[in-house]
C-alpha cells in the first residue's frame, strides 16, 4: 500500500496543530508555512478533517484551525482511513471483496487480509501524541534501518530467481547464453 500525499500531508497538518495546541488557532497560511504544503492543498485537506471531527475551525481575525480532540486520542489509522477511504492492501480485502469472482478459491487472499489487518492495527496503535515524543519508541527501527544496505529477504524455501538468459549479438546474429 502506498499512502497518498493527502494522508501524509493530513498527518503533518494534524501534528502541527498538536504541537501548537496551547497557542491560538492556526490559519491555513500558517499551516502551509510549517508543513511545506501549499495553502490550497492545506485547505482541501482541512475540509475532511473538519467534517470527520478531527479539527474545528474558529472564525474571526484571530481564527484558524485547532484539533477537536487531544493528540493522544487521534491515531494514524484514523487519519489514513479518512484520507484513503480505508486501510487495505488489495481490493479483495476491503468491503468490495464480495465482487471478486476469485474470492473463494484465492490462495493468497488470506495472506492479504492478514497483512491488511496487521497494518491497520499498527497504524491504530500510533497516536499523534506518540509521534511528538522525542524517542524512537514508535518507530524503533527508523534511523538504524535507513543506514543498513537494502538486501532482499527470501523465504528459506524460496530459491533466488535465476538470472534471465543473456542474448549476445555478434555480427548481426543473436545467440542465447
Backbone as a chain_set.jsonl record, in Angstrom:
{"seq": "XXXXXXXXXXXXXXXXXXXXXXXXXXXXXXXXXXXXXXXXXXXXXXXXXXXXXXXXXXXXXXXXXXXXXXXXXXXXXXXXXXXXXXXXXXXXXXXXXXXXXXXXXXXXXXXXXXXXXXXXXXXXXXXXXXXXXXXXXXXXXXXXXXXXXXXXXXXXXXXXXXXXXXXXXXXXXXXXX", "coords": {"N": [[0.842, -1.168, 0.0], [0.633, 2.097, -0.915], [0.817, 5.172, 0.513], [-1.157, 8.034, -0.08], [-0.41, 11.46, -0.986], [-2.224, 13.036, 0.312], [-2.821, 11.664, 2.727], [-0.302, 11.684, 3.998], [0.196, 14.451, 4.159], [-2.037, 15.277, 5.64], [-1.443, 14.095, 8.062], [0.872, 15.527, 8.728], [-0.212, 18.125, 8.983], [-2.032, 17.758, 11.109], [-0.211, 17.072, 13.107], [1.197, 19.479, 13.39], [-0.874, 21.1, 14.356], [-1.267, 19.782, 16.761], [1.196, 20.24, 18.024], [1.024, 22.974, 18.449], [-1.08, 23.296, 20.166], [-1.741, 24.711, 22.514], [-1.467, 27.307, 21.733], [-2.851, 30.075, 19.829], [-5.516, 29.476, 17.398], [-4.52, 28.028, 14.229], [-3.953, 29.429, 11.051], [-4.689, 28.556, 7.611], [-2.661, 29.459, 5.995], [-0.516, 29.734, 7.789], [-0.265, 27.066, 8.586], [0.518, 26.038, 6.144], [3.043, 27.206, 5.868], [4.445, 25.989, 7.984], [4.285, 23.267, 7.316], [5.039, 22.96, 4.672], [3.279, 22.45, 2.664], [1.154, 23.417, 0.039], [-1.039, 26.288, 0.328], [-3.554, 25.98, -0.857], [-3.785, 23.175, -1.007], [-3.633, 22.545, 1.694], [-6.047, 23.673, 2.548], [-7.844, 22.038, 1.139], [-7.361, 19.583, 2.387], [-8.047, 20.132, 5.02], [-10.838, 20.248, 4.981], [-12.098, 17.526, 4.934], [-10.958, 16.716, 7.37], [-12.131, 18.409, 9.215], [-14.858, 17.803, 8.788], [-14.954, 15.192, 9.697], [-14.553, 15.489, 12.352], [-12.016, 15.715, 13.433], [-10.702, 18.123, 13.451], [-11.461, 21.541, 14.343], [-12.808, 24.653, 13.307], [-12.157, 28.097, 13.92], [-13.754, 31.117, 13.835], [-13.11, 34.542, 12.809], [-10.797, 37.344, 13.312], [-8.564, 36.395, 14.667], [-8.813, 33.793, 14.114], [-8.799, 30.345, 12.941], [-7.563, 27.041, 12.726], [-7.9, 24.178, 14.875], [-7.102, 21.246, 16.823], [-9.753, 18.976, 17.371], [-9.886, 17.057, 19.269], [-7.802, 15.606, 21.82], [-4.304, 15.014, 21.172], [-3.506, 12.457, 21.852], [-5.729, 10.956, 21.434], [-6.112, 10.661, 18.77], [-5.382, 8.635, 16.098], [-2.924, 7.422, 13.726], [-4.071, 5.534, 12.114], [-6.775, 6.29, 12.027], [-6.543, 8.68, 10.606], [-5.45, 7.807, 8.15], [-7.481, 6.035, 7.272], [-9.543, 7.881, 6.892], [-8.481, 9.618, 4.897], [-7.714, 7.877, 2.845], [-9.855, 6.26, 2.441], [-10.025, 3.841, 3.648], [-8.083, 1.043, 4.949], [-6.529, -1.077, 3.259], [-4.739, -3.608, 1.556], [-5.306, -4.812, -0.862], [-8.005, -4.974, -3.247], [-9.625, -7.135, -2.693], [-9.588, -7.359, 0.03], [-11.076, -5.429, 1.188], [-14.284, -3.79, 1.573], [-15.391, -4.282, -0.869], [-14.881, -6.865, -1.468], [-16.711, -8.881, -1.933], [-17.395, -8.635, -4.556], [-15.37, -9.772, -5.976], [-14.622, -12.31, -8.198], [-12.896, -14.409, -7.695], [-12.65, -14.764, -5.033], [-13.403, -16.933, -3.234], [-11.782, -19.106, -4.038], [-9.218, -18.15, -3.948], [-5.849, -18.417, -3.223], [-4.091, -16.669, -2.019], [-5.484, -14.686, -0.741], [-6.047, -14.875, 2.031], [-3.568, -14.253, 3.16], [-3.273, -11.57, 2.328], [-5.434, -10.367, 3.627], [-4.683, -10.826, 6.286], [-2.282, -9.319, 6.391], [-3.288, -6.757, 5.823], [-4.947, -6.353, 8.056], [-3.016, -6.439, 10.087], [-1.472, -4.183, 9.402], [-3.422, -2.193, 9.738], [-3.934, -2.393, 12.518], [-1.403, -1.705, 13.49], [-1.155, 0.969, 12.604], [-3.303, 2.059, 13.995], [-2.318, 1.913, 16.55], [-0.536, 3.951, 16.787], [-0.428, 7.072, 17.989], [-1.022, 10.628, 17.51], [0.144, 12.036, 19.578], [2.151, 10.253, 20.418], [3.87, 10.39, 18.288], [4.937, 12.866, 18.609], [6.743, 12.581, 20.612], [10.159, 12.621, 21.685], [11.719, 10.279, 21.584], [12.549, 7.055, 20.063], [10.449, 5.303, 20.367], [8.069, 4.784, 18.992], [8.786, 4.14, 16.353], [11.127, 2.207, 16.363], [13.037, 1.096, 14.64], [13.565, 2.932, 12.717], [15.816, 5.107, 12.161], [18.073, 3.384, 12.252], [17.489, 1.393, 10.397], [17.518, 2.757, 7.984], [20.205, 3.184, 7.603], [21.284, 0.722, 7.04], [22.316, -1.456, 4.409], [20.185, -2.216, 1.706], [18.872, -5.369, 1.496], [17.293, -7.946, -0.097], [15.001, -10.113, 1.52], [14.656, -13.494, 1.482], [12.326, -16.119, 1.626], [13.07, -19.119, 3.375], [12.398, -21.428, 1.917], [12.222, -20.569, -0.631], [13.865, -20.246, -3.572], [16.432, -18.131, -4.863], [15.668, -16.04, -7.645], [16.427, -17.245, -10.898], [18.949, -16.026, -13.055], [18.063, -14.19, -15.958], [18.26, -15.503, -19.308], [21.046, -14.551, -21.267], [21.348, -12.514, -24.127], [23.456, -12.367, -26.777], [24.701, -10.369, -29.307], [26.332, -10.96, -32.238], [27.974, -9.915, -35.005], [25.517, -9.331, -36.288], [23.998, -11.58, -35.66], [21.966, -13.264, -33.292], [22.657, -14.832, -30.211], [21.801, -17.132, -27.734], [22.704, -17.348, -24.338]], "CA": [[0.0, 0.0, 0.0], [1.364, 3.351, -0.968], [-0.03, 6.236, 1.027], [-1.254, 9.216, -0.934], [0.078, 12.713, -0.408], [-3.278, 13.527, 1.218], [-2.628, 11.046, 4.049], [0.948, 12.18, 4.591], [0.028, 15.87, 4.474], [-3.009, 15.377, 6.727], [-0.691, 13.762, 9.279], [1.736, 16.681, 9.025], [-1.067, 19.228, 9.439], [-2.524, 17.42, 12.449], [0.916, 17.15, 14.051], [1.452, 20.905, 13.667], [-1.945, 21.557, 15.236], [-1.0, 19.19, 18.069], [2.345, 20.952, 18.609], [0.623, 24.338, 18.802], [-2.406, 23.154, 20.787], [-1.971, 25.746, 23.534], [-1.413, 28.619, 21.082], [-4.097, 30.447, 19.153], [-5.766, 28.644, 16.217], [-3.579, 28.243, 13.127], [-4.569, 29.667, 9.749], [-4.212, 27.678, 6.538], [-1.374, 30.017, 5.541], [0.488, 29.367, 8.786], [-0.069, 25.618, 8.448], [1.276, 25.85, 4.911], [4.431, 27.573, 6.145], [5.041, 24.98, 8.869], [4.299, 21.922, 6.742], [5.573, 22.931, 3.316], [2.192, 22.064, 1.781], [0.557, 24.646, -0.49], [-2.23, 26.753, 1.039], [-4.726, 25.368, -1.489], [-3.85, 21.768, -0.615], [-3.962, 22.555, 3.124], [-7.49, 23.917, 2.655], [-8.535, 20.829, 0.664], [-7.19, 18.531, 3.389], [-8.746, 20.524, 6.236], [-12.284, 20.003, 4.86], [-12.487, 16.234, 5.512], [-10.533, 16.642, 8.767], [-13.169, 19.096, 9.982], [-16.11, 17.049, 8.657], [-14.865, 13.957, 10.49], [-14.426, 15.82, 13.767], [-10.625, 15.738, 13.911], [-10.351, 19.528, 13.673], [-12.534, 22.534, 14.386], [-12.334, 25.957, 12.844], [-12.556, 29.23, 14.742], [-13.911, 32.297, 12.974], [-12.651, 35.827, 13.32], [-9.465, 37.833, 12.94], [-7.555, 35.503, 15.269], [-9.337, 32.449, 13.891], [-7.966, 29.354, 12.28], [-7.925, 25.638, 12.951], [-7.366, 23.513, 16.05], [-7.532, 19.859, 16.988], [-11.025, 18.849, 18.075], [-9.637, 16.13, 20.373], [-6.388, 15.635, 22.209], [-3.422, 14.298, 20.253], [-3.405, 11.034, 22.2], [-6.974, 10.306, 21.014], [-6.147, 10.595, 17.302], [-4.37, 7.681, 15.619], [-2.605, 7.457, 12.298], [-5.054, 4.687, 11.452], [-7.962, 7.105, 11.778], [-6.2, 9.643, 9.561], [-5.298, 7.088, 6.879], [-8.819, 5.575, 6.853], [-10.277, 9.042, 6.413], [-7.923, 10.181, 3.668], [-7.584, 6.852, 1.8], [-11.101, 5.518, 2.283], [-9.841, 2.522, 4.24], [-6.712, 0.534, 5.024], [-6.482, -2.42, 2.677], [-3.661, -3.769, 0.587], [-5.881, -5.188, -2.145], [-9.451, -4.795, -3.343], [-10.311, -8.289, -2.113], [-9.558, -7.279, 1.489], [-11.989, -4.4, 1.647], [-15.72, -4.01, 1.526], [-15.777, -4.722, -2.211], [-14.38, -8.237, -1.649], [-17.796, -9.732, -2.431], [-17.448, -8.508, -6.007], [-14.263, -10.504, -6.59], [-15.046, -13.656, -8.584], [-11.912, -15.405, -7.241], [-12.561, -14.67, -3.577], [-13.487, -18.213, -2.535], [-10.707, -20.021, -4.402], [-7.925, -17.454, -3.968], [-4.906, -18.966, -2.246], [-3.318, -15.618, -1.357], [-6.365, -13.72, -0.077], [-5.864, -14.972, 3.479], [-2.347, -13.511, 3.497], [-3.522, -10.137, 2.132], [-6.325, -9.939, 4.703], [-3.86, -10.805, 7.498], [-1.379, -8.171, 6.321], [-4.104, -5.536, 5.936], [-5.36, -6.248, 9.457], [-1.811, -6.116, 10.851], [-1.157, -2.787, 9.106], [-4.447, -1.356, 10.359], [-3.68, -2.394, 13.97], [-0.165, -0.952, 13.74], [-1.455, 2.394, 12.446], [-4.191, 2.445, 15.096], [-1.532, 1.96, 17.784], [0.328, 5.138, 16.766], [-1.191, 8.31, 18.174], [-0.28, 11.85, 17.2], [0.956, 12.361, 20.759], [3.351, 9.411, 20.444], [4.784, 10.876, 17.245], [5.566, 14.097, 19.102], [7.74, 12.224, 21.618], [11.498, 12.681, 21.1], [12.42, 8.999, 21.481], [12.219, 6.195, 18.935], [9.549, 4.257, 20.849], [7.052, 4.474, 17.987], [9.428, 3.527, 15.191], [12.478, 1.951, 16.853], [13.991, 0.713, 13.603], [13.638, 4.007, 11.737], [17.13, 5.575, 11.739], [19.024, 2.296, 12.036], [17.127, 0.682, 9.177], [17.918, 3.557, 6.825], [21.656, 3.098, 7.441], [21.661, -0.595, 6.531], [22.154, -1.68, 2.972], [18.96, -2.959, 1.41], [19.07, -6.714, 0.994], [16.006, -8.636, -0.092], [14.925, -11.274, 2.389], [13.939, -14.573, 0.818], [11.823, -17.183, 2.475], [14.04, -20.219, 3.27], [12.019, -22.425, 0.927], [12.143, -19.949, -1.947], [15.188, -20.043, -4.147], [16.608, -16.861, -5.553], [15.308, -16.202, -9.049], [17.542, -17.491, -11.809], [19.23, -14.904, -13.946], [17.487, -14.423, -17.279], [19.281, -15.832, -20.3], [21.622, -13.379, -21.925], [21.388, -12.554, -25.577], [24.639, -11.676, -27.292], [24.584, -10.169, -30.748], [27.645, -10.929, -32.894], [27.895, -9.773, -36.457], [24.139, -9.383, -36.754], [23.314, -12.817, -35.229], [21.693, -13.366, -31.854], [22.978, -16.115, -29.599], [21.346, -17.259, -26.35], [23.696, -17.908, -23.404]], "C": [[0.885, 1.228, 0.0], [0.415, 4.449, -0.511], [-0.012, 7.425, 0.082], [-0.661, 10.422, -0.216], [-0.951, 13.254, 0.586], [-3.106, 12.951, 2.625], [-1.387, 11.587, 4.74], [0.803, 13.642, 5.01], [-0.976, 16.073, 5.603], [-2.316, 15.079, 8.055], [0.194, 14.925, 9.692], [0.931, 17.838, 9.604], [-1.552, 18.965, 10.861], [-1.413, 17.485, 13.492], [1.27, 18.604, 14.379], [0.379, 21.471, 14.592], [-1.738, 21.016, 16.654], [0.157, 19.907, 18.769], [1.946, 22.322, 19.135], [-0.746, 24.366, 19.483], [-2.714, 24.286, 21.757], [-1.959, 27.15, 22.941], [-2.769, 28.932, 20.463], [-4.292, 29.555, 17.926], [-4.822, 29.013, 15.069], [-4.33, 28.416, 11.81], [-4.01, 28.686, 8.729], [-2.855, 28.16, 6.03], [-0.252, 29.633, 6.501], [0.787, 27.871, 8.719], [0.752, 25.308, 7.203], [2.76, 26.139, 5.141], [5.134, 26.52, 7.001], [5.207, 23.621, 8.194], [4.93, 21.838, 5.357], [4.546, 22.475, 2.285], [1.523, 23.355, 1.304], [-0.724, 24.993, 0.269], [-3.485, 26.087, 0.47], [-4.885, 23.909, -1.059], [-4.179, 21.643, 0.878], [-5.468, 22.729, 3.295], [-8.299, 22.699, 2.203], [-8.493, 19.725, 1.728], [-7.962, 18.856, 4.661], [-10.247, 20.225, 6.168], [-12.681, 18.635, 5.419], [-12.056, 16.079, 6.971], [-11.583, 17.296, 9.668], [-14.477, 18.303, 9.954], [-16.102, 15.785, 9.515], [-14.7, 14.224, 11.982], [-13.016, 15.764, 14.313], [-10.165, 17.161, 14.198], [-11.622, 20.352, 13.799], [-11.954, 23.836, 13.861], [-12.932, 27.039, 13.734], [-12.617, 30.438, 13.827], [-13.299, 33.529, 13.623], [-11.232, 36.15, 12.919], [-8.362, 36.927, 13.486], [-7.969, 34.051, 15.086], [-8.354, 31.542, 13.181], [-8.475, 27.964, 12.611], [-7.213, 25.104, 14.189], [-7.76, 22.048, 16.002], [-8.848, 19.846, 17.758], [-10.884, 17.938, 19.293], [-8.16, 16.222, 20.728], [-5.577, 14.738, 21.266], [-3.299, 12.821, 20.594], [-4.679, 10.265, 21.846], [-7.088, 10.156, 19.497], [-5.023, 9.684, 16.835], [-4.086, 7.895, 14.136], [-3.593, 6.597, 11.506], [-6.308, 5.464, 11.104], [-7.714, 8.084, 10.63], [-6.128, 8.945, 8.201], [-6.65, 6.583, 6.381], [-9.623, 6.714, 6.26], [-9.782, 9.49, 5.042], [-7.861, 9.171, 2.52], [-8.898, 6.112, 1.541], [-11.007, 4.102, 2.827], [-8.37, 2.141, 4.263], [-6.74, -0.907, 4.528], [-5.376, -2.465, 1.641], [-4.186, -4.106, -0.805], [-7.381, -4.99, -2.1], [-10.176, -5.935, -2.64], [-10.308, -8.287, -0.589], [-10.614, -6.328, 2.025], [-13.444, -4.797, 1.531], [-16.194, -4.476, 0.156], [-15.322, -6.149, -2.492], [-15.449, -9.158, -2.221], [-17.859, -9.718, -3.951], [-16.355, -9.308, -6.714], [-14.703, -11.93, -6.923], [-14.11, -14.757, -8.077], [-11.821, -15.496, -5.728], [-12.507, -16.033, -2.885], [-12.319, -19.153, -2.836], [-9.319, -19.403, -4.363], [-7.019, -17.961, -2.85], [-4.136, -17.89, -1.486], [-4.177, -14.643, -0.566], [-6.168, -13.707, 1.434], [-4.626, -14.18, 3.927], [-2.583, -12.006, 3.386], [-4.422, -9.592, 3.242], [-5.531, -9.839, 6.016], [-2.943, -9.577, 7.517], [-2.131, -6.857, 6.447], [-4.517, -5.302, 7.384], [-4.177, -5.853, 10.335], [-1.426, -4.648, 10.648], [-2.141, -1.853, 9.794], [-4.218, -1.27, 11.874], [-2.44, -1.573, 14.312], [-0.422, 0.551, 13.628], [-2.375, 2.896, 13.562], [-3.432, 2.593, 16.409], [-0.635, 3.2, 17.871], [-0.543, 6.387, 16.871], [-0.348, 9.504, 17.747], [0.636, 12.222, 18.354], [2.241, 11.537, 20.792], [4.354, 9.857, 19.385], [5.507, 12.145, 17.677], [6.627, 13.832, 20.161], [9.124, 12.18, 20.974], [12.186, 11.329, 20.918], [11.943, 8.202, 20.268], [11.249, 5.089, 19.335], [8.523, 3.844, 19.798], [7.653, 3.697, 16.824], [10.88, 3.224, 15.545], [13.489, 1.613, 15.774], [14.245, 1.822, 12.599], [15.045, 4.387, 11.312], [18.118, 4.448, 11.45], [18.743, 1.596, 10.72], [17.608, 1.444, 7.938], [19.419, 3.441, 6.564], [22.1, 1.775, 6.845], [21.484, -0.669, 5.027], [20.905, -2.515, 2.752], [19.317, -4.311, 0.821], [17.717, -7.398, 1.007], [16.073, -9.873, 0.788], [14.085, -12.322, 1.687], [13.478, -15.58, 1.85], [12.773, -18.365, 2.316], [13.69, -21.255, 2.209], [11.957, -21.854, -0.483], [13.557, -19.695, -2.445], [15.249, -18.676, -4.805], [16.274, -17.061, -7.025], [16.552, -16.39, -9.91], [17.73, -16.275, -12.709], [18.631, -15.195, -15.316], [18.587, -14.751, -18.278], [19.761, -14.566, -20.99], [21.601, -13.581, -23.433], [22.579, -11.728, -26.031], [24.482, -11.567, -28.798], [25.988, -10.027, -31.319], [27.422, -10.905, -34.392], [26.463, -9.98, -36.969], [23.389, -10.65, -36.375], [23.131, -12.798, -33.714], [22.033, -14.767, -31.373], [22.509, -16.093, -28.149], [22.458, -17.887, -25.504], [23.075, -18.057, -22.063]], "O": [[1.782, 1.363, 0.833], [-0.661, 4.63, -1.082], [1.026, 7.771, -0.482], [-0.442, 10.403, 0.995], [-0.582, 13.862, 1.591], [-3.234, 13.679, 3.61], [-1.418, 11.909, 5.928], [1.239, 14.024, 6.096], [-0.787, 16.954, 6.442], [-2.58, 15.743, 9.057], [0.259, 15.272, 10.872], [1.335, 18.455, 10.589], [-1.489, 19.848, 11.717], [-1.643, 17.904, 14.626], [1.605, 18.919, 15.52], [0.687, 22.234, 15.508], [-2.005, 21.715, 17.632], [0.099, 20.15, 19.974], [2.469, 22.778, 20.152], [-1.477, 25.351, 19.382], [-3.847, 24.766, 21.805], [-2.403, 28.093, 23.595], [-3.711, 28.145, 20.565], [-3.334, 28.938, 17.459], [-4.385, 30.158, 14.952], [-5.232, 27.64, 11.494], [-2.977, 28.059, 8.963], [-1.999, 27.35, 5.676], [0.836, 29.252, 6.07], [1.944, 27.458, 8.787], [1.591, 24.407, 7.218], [3.625, 25.404, 4.664], [6.297, 26.199, 6.757], [6.168, 22.903, 8.473], [5.315, 20.755, 4.918], [4.906, 22.149, 1.154], [1.348, 24.286, 2.09], [-1.407, 24.11, 0.787], [-4.371, 25.68, 1.22], [-5.997, 23.46, -0.78], [-4.916, 20.742, 1.28], [-6.095, 22.024, 4.085], [-9.317, 22.367, 2.81], [-9.481, 19.021, 1.936], [-8.48, 17.951, 5.315], [-10.865, 19.972, 7.202], [-13.531, 18.579, 6.308], [-12.723, 15.38, 7.735], [-11.882, 16.794, 10.751], [-15.13, 18.148, 10.986], [-17.15, 15.364, 10.006], [-14.706, 13.292, 12.786], [-12.825, 15.765, 15.529], [-9.338, 17.384, 15.081], [-12.708, 19.919, 13.414], [-10.753, 24.082, 13.964], [-14.052, 26.916, 14.23], [-11.653, 30.749, 13.127], [-13.012, 33.55, 14.82], [-10.55, 35.351, 12.277], [-7.342, 36.722, 12.828], [-7.521, 33.178, 15.829], [-7.229, 31.932, 12.866], [-9.678, 27.747, 12.757], [-6.096, 25.507, 14.513], [-8.642, 21.656, 15.238], [-9.03, 20.624, 18.695], [-11.668, 18.033, 20.237], [-7.374, 16.845, 20.014], [-6.115, 13.82, 20.647], [-3.015, 12.009, 19.713], [-4.701, 9.038, 21.951], [-8.059, 9.585, 19.0], [-3.853, 9.925, 17.135], [-4.891, 8.466, 13.401], [-3.91, 6.907, 10.358], [-6.849, 5.315, 10.008], [-8.584, 8.286, 9.783], [-6.68, 9.437, 7.217], [-6.941, 6.689, 5.19], [-10.304, 6.543, 5.25], [-10.58, 9.715, 4.132], [-7.946, 9.555, 1.353], [-9.033, 5.417, 0.534], [-11.834, 3.255, 2.493], [-7.525, 2.82, 3.68], [-6.952, -1.838, 5.306], [-5.115, -1.486, 0.942], [-3.582, -3.729, -1.809], [-7.961, -4.852, -1.023], [-11.235, -5.72, -2.051], [-10.961, -9.13, 0.025], [-11.0, -6.415, 3.191], [-13.785, -5.973, 1.407], [-17.295, -5.014, 0.037], [-15.374, -6.598, -3.637], [-15.126, -10.117, -2.921], [-18.324, -10.678, -4.566], [-16.416, -9.497, -7.929], [-15.111, -12.677, -6.033], [-14.502, -15.924, -8.037], [-10.991, -16.237, -5.201], [-11.646, -16.256, -2.034], [-11.912, -19.922, -1.965], [-8.341, -20.064, -4.711], [-7.389, -17.932, -1.676], [-3.583, -18.164, -0.421], [-3.645, -13.847, 0.209], [-6.128, -12.64, 2.047], [-4.653, -13.514, 4.962], [-2.145, -11.246, 4.249], [-4.201, -8.488, 3.739], [-5.692, -8.877, 6.767], [-2.842, -8.884, 8.529], [-1.657, -5.936, 7.113], [-4.443, -4.178, 7.879], [-4.322, -5.021, 11.231], [-1.092, -3.953, 11.608], [-1.743, -0.839, 10.367], [-4.301, -0.183, 12.447], [-2.425, -0.837, 15.298], [0.044, 1.322, 14.467], [-2.237, 4.031, 14.019], [-3.87, 3.331, 17.291], [-0.041, 3.463, 18.916], [-1.297, 6.712, 15.954], [0.875, 9.411, 17.635], [1.764, 12.668, 18.144], [3.3, 12.052, 21.15], [5.561, 9.712, 19.575], [6.579, 12.456, 17.159], [7.337, 14.752, 20.569], [9.252, 11.746, 19.829], [13.154, 11.24, 20.162], [11.046, 8.63, 19.542], [11.23, 4.035, 18.7], [8.15, 2.673, 19.724], [7.08, 2.707, 16.37], [11.781, 3.918, 15.072], [14.686, 1.821, 15.97], [15.076, 1.657, 11.705], [15.456, 4.034, 10.206], [18.911, 4.542, 10.513], [19.676, 1.24, 10.0], [18.051, 0.837, 6.963], [19.859, 3.584, 5.423], [23.156, 1.695, 6.218], [20.608, -0.021, 4.455], [20.61, -3.42, 3.532], [19.976, -4.398, -0.215], [17.054, -7.42, 2.044], [17.074, -10.589, 0.8], [12.932, -12.069, 1.337], [14.174, -15.85, 2.829], [13.25, -18.6, 1.206], [14.584, -21.895, 1.655], [11.67, -22.583, -1.432], [14.342, -19.003, -1.797], [14.234, -18.138, -5.247], [16.557, -18.116, -7.593], [17.59, -15.772, -9.675], [16.77, -15.594, -13.068], [18.686, -16.331, -15.785], [19.727, -14.319, -18.109], [18.99, -13.644, -21.257], [21.811, -14.685, -23.934], [22.694, -10.545, -25.711], [24.171, -12.545, -29.477], [26.738, -9.121, -30.956], [26.76, -11.776, -34.957], [26.23, -10.7, -37.94], [22.223, -10.786, -36.744], [24.012, -12.377, -32.964], [21.736, -15.759, -32.039], [22.789, -15.143, -27.417], [23.082, -18.86, -25.927], [23.732, -18.511, -21.126]]}, "num_chains": 1, "name": "protein.A"}
